[in-house]
Amino acid sequence: MIVIPAIDLHDGKCVRLLQGDFNRLTVYGNDPVQMALEWQKQGAERLHVVDLDGSLMGTPHSRDVICAMAKALSIPIELGGGIREMGIIDDYLTAGIEWVILGTAAIRNTQLLREAARMYRGHIILGLDAKEGMISVQGWTEKTSISVKDVAASVFDLDLAAIIYTDISRDGMQMGMNIEATKHLAQMTHIPVIASGGVSSIQDIRMVSEIESEGVIGVIAGKALYAGTLSLQEAIAATKGTKT
């Protein structure tokens, strides 16, 4: 299992939101490329990047800085936010992004998800952002009547790289992860699952590691890394069974 540092982009800065709320935003850096290089230096094997403005607007907003990050790094990037057309997917993959995350687009346009999964096998990740088991879209601003369970069942035949499952109510709150919901999703699908939302300390990393055998291949950490309650190097060591 790998630990994946998150960089959320807003107005060209590295930020973190509480439960996806732009009114509860903290800026952690003005240079996303340098931030990305720092996580790489600390041992990150992959980086999770979200174009928050793109998520809200429905179209990419931070393409230049994202492409600069991809060019500067030797580790791969998984990218989400405002990616809702095949042309945009192709553009980002061509620019060096390893995996494109489809969230809102996957829910509102299932044909796009299917076409992308077929054309870019192994390079498409499904992002499921949920609260109380129900999917939210449009930068988490709109709750749907679609359940995580139903979406997972509908994509069983697709060649997806992974499913990122985020519990919105816990994201950025450092209140612990929804281990049971993550485990349940992993048990429902053969597609690898990446856990997200609520990491607060090394204990959460260890708890996710305990369900790795169910098909959980990674965990995304954001606020805890920036706030200093979690050390990336310690987290990585915990997943490798070593000590720092």
Secondary structure, DSSP 8 states (H G I E B T S, - for coil): -EEEEEEEEETTEEEEEETTEEEEEEEEES-HHHHHHHHHHTT-S-EEEEEHHHHHHTS-S-HHHHHHHHHH-SS-EEEESS--SHHHHHHHHHTT-SEEEESHHHHH-HHHHHHHHHHTTT-EEEEEEEETTEEEETTTTEEEEEEHHHHHHHTTTS--SEEEEEETTTTTT-S---HHHHHHHHHH-SS-EEEES---SHHHHHHHHTTGGGTEEEEEE-HHHHHTSS-HHHHHHHHHT---
